[in-house]
């Protein structure tokens, strides 16, 4: 009986180690490839809350007023939306979903880096049924208080509905805040509220609105939102991609999906910074680690938990073997 306990302990440790080793596998299950040949310059990404598993995207330029709903289970386009009432888009770079399942599209690119004195944002309701259709959008004229600039990152706060833009500068740019409510008549002036130490290609709010994530081609930064008084909380684990230009949180806030331009481009999941999830608050006395503290990447705490579990399993085996040896002697 005592000798049979050893394989039982080893088996238990094996199960623990297997659970530890496979913990991140859930993220890998959500990786997908955009199969639609029409989508060759996917420049924005937004996870649908209305249609789980569906991601909205669009091409960069020279495509037209089109949005594509892609099913992550197959990589196939399940709906194409044609926006009406917006004229001819110029350089569409970003997409975001705000309160009430309103889609916001950022026609905010400016390859001349200040050559256009205004850019546009389009707003339209997300279709309740995924079929090819035409949807009328509201067009907003946008200018910056400190002059025209290039930008590829548009973020809509999930609680307030306020729109933010991060400009794109190699040496680091800035975060701009729009009016409390966008106006379809006149000009909507966006004002600088904070620096962004990154050559930003996209950004996204966590579903609970407490975190802002901004990515570039080779890295990213997680910020605590603090009502717009952003504070860096860690570095994002951004995958190496051909031309990484898009990102979005999953609806549960547990992962960030990273997209790239190019035909047949892949969308890669990575753990999101702690604090962005929409689950209930921790129970009293339950500890939490802020992502990125101690110089690690955001999401590192999950890896630490896995490591602790593995070490605990090994200790259990060693302790159990020691007790068995002492008893048998």
Protein Blocks (a to p, Z undefined) as FASTA:
>chain_A
ZZmmmmmmmmmmmmmmmmmmmmmmmmmmmgccdfblklmbbcbdcddfklghiacdddfb
hnbjcdddddfknopafbdcddehkljafbdcbdcddehhiacdddfbcfkgopagbdcd
ddddddfbdcdddddddddddddfkbpaddfbdcddfklopacdddddfkbpadddddfb
dcfehjdddddfbdcddddfbdcddfklpaccdddfkbccdddfklopacdfbdcddddd
fblcbdcddfklpaccdddedehiacddddddehiacbdcddehiacddehihhiaehkl
mmmmmmmmmmmmmmmmmmmmmmmmmmmZZ
